[in-house]
Amino acid sequence: MNNTASPTASVRIERIFDAPVGLIWKMWTDPDAFAQWYGPPGARISVTRMDVRAGGKRHLCMEMDTPNGPMQMWFTGDYRHVDVPTRLVYTESMSDDAGNVVPASQMGMPPDHPDTTEVTVELEDLGDQTRMTMTHAGIPSGSPGEHGWNAAFGKLQAALAAASSGSS
């Protein structure tokens, strides 16, 4: 069983958003804001528990309608580093609804998929813009996980645009 993320298999995505660093930080750390954009198009985040502090826990439920009917995917993890508002590091594992880690292979992932991966978000204040660099260790480049992140960041861009138009 492969329990931890391989440092050689990782996705690194960099984006520049037309939003201040504080708003991008909020989108990653406020449960309601996070639920607006996380996951692929069509996914709903129905449970978002986030104790955003080093040692704090996170627990999410993503729901999707599939050709085989409704599907739920639960995720859990721990916050390892929280440097407001520039750096966030947390682990991510598939789980059951009680937050107990479930082996990735049991959830239909390939046998070499790690049970625990690590997400690092680095934010650079560019004034009215923010450079975001997200690295997900344990998810190979070119994988469905990378495509999922890119789709989610499209949703993040739309949520930021809605937030700016609502504040003007």
N, C-alpha and C positions, 0 to 999 in steps of 0.2 A: 504494500500500500504506500502510495506517495502522499505524505501528509503535509508537506510544505512546498511553497512556490519555488520553482527553479529560478535562480537569478538570471539565467541566460534566456529564458522564455518570458518576454514581456512586451507589452504594447505601450508605446509612448506617443501621446497625442498632444500637440500644442495648438492652442487657439488664442486669438486676440479678440476680446469682446469689447463692444462700445458701452462699457459700464464701469463704474468705480469698483475698486477692489473690495470695498465693504459689502457691496451688493452681491458680488460673485461669492464671497465668503458666506453670506447669508444663504445663498442658493444651495450650498453644500452642507450647511450646518443647522438650518432651521427645518424641522420636520415637515411643516406645511409647504415651504418653498421647495424642498427637495422632492417631495411627492409630485410637484407640478411637472417635473421634467425627467425624472429618472426612468430608465427603461425604454424599450423600443416603442415606436408608434403603436397605439392601440392598447398599450399596457396601462394598468391602473395600479397605483401604490395605495393599498387599502390600510396598511398598518405601517407606521413609521415611528419607531422608538429610538431616540438618539440622545445619549448622555455624552455630549461632546466635550470630553476632558480626557487627559491621559489616564488610561485604565478604565474609562467608561465603556459601556456596552452599546451596541446597535442591533436592532432587530427589525426586519422589513418583510412585508408580504407584497409580492407583485402578482396581480391577477391579469389573465388574458383570455380572450375568447379564441378558441382554436377550432379547426374543423371537427375535432373529436369532443368538443364541448368546452366548458370553462376549465381553466387550469390555474393553480396557485403554485408559486415558487416562493419559498421562505429563505431568507438570508440572515446570518448573524455575524458578529465580529466584535473586535475590541479596538478602541482608539489607542494608538501607540504614541503619537506625537500630535499636539495641538498647539501651534504657534500662531495665535490670532494676529492679523488676518492673512498670513502668508504661507503657512504650511500645515497640511493635515495628512496624517498617515493612519490608516486603519486596515485591519484584516477583514477578509470576507470568506465565509463558508456557507455552503448550503445547509439548511437546517429544517427542523420540523417546526410546527406552530408554537412550541414551547421554548424554542431557541437552542435546542440540542443539535449539535453538529451531526449532519448526515453525510456519509461518504459520497463524494461526487459521483463515483461509479454507480451507486445505488439510485442516483437521480438521472441516469441515462447519459452521463458524460463518459468520454473515453477513459479507459483504464489508467492512462498515464496522466490524467488531469489531477492536479493537486487538490487535496481536501480543503486546504487553506491557502488563499492568495493574499497579496498585499497591494493596497491602493495608496499612492502618494500623490497629493495635489499640491502644486506649488503655484502661488499667485504673485505676480510682479505688478506693482502699481505703476501705471504709465499715465497718470493724471486722470483724464476722462475715459481711459481704456485700461484693460487689465489683460496681461499675458498669463494664460493658464497653461500649465504643463501637468498632464496627468499621466502617471506611469502605473500600469497594473501588472505587477510581477506575478508570473504563473499563467498568464494568458498569452499564447503565441501571437506574434504579428501575423496579420492576414486571416486570423481565425474569426468565427462568428462572434466571439467576445469583442474583438476590435470593431467589427461592423456595428455591434450593439451600442458600444460607447459612442461611435460617430453619430449614430441615429439619435441617441440621447442628447448629445451636444447640440444637434439641430433643434431639438425640443427646448433645450436650455436657452438657445439664442431667441427662440420665439417667446419664451417666458420673460426674458429680459426686455424684449421689445414691448411686450404688453405692459410690463412694470413701468417702463419709461413713458409710454403713452398715457398711462393712468396717472402719472405724477406731474404731467405738464398742465 
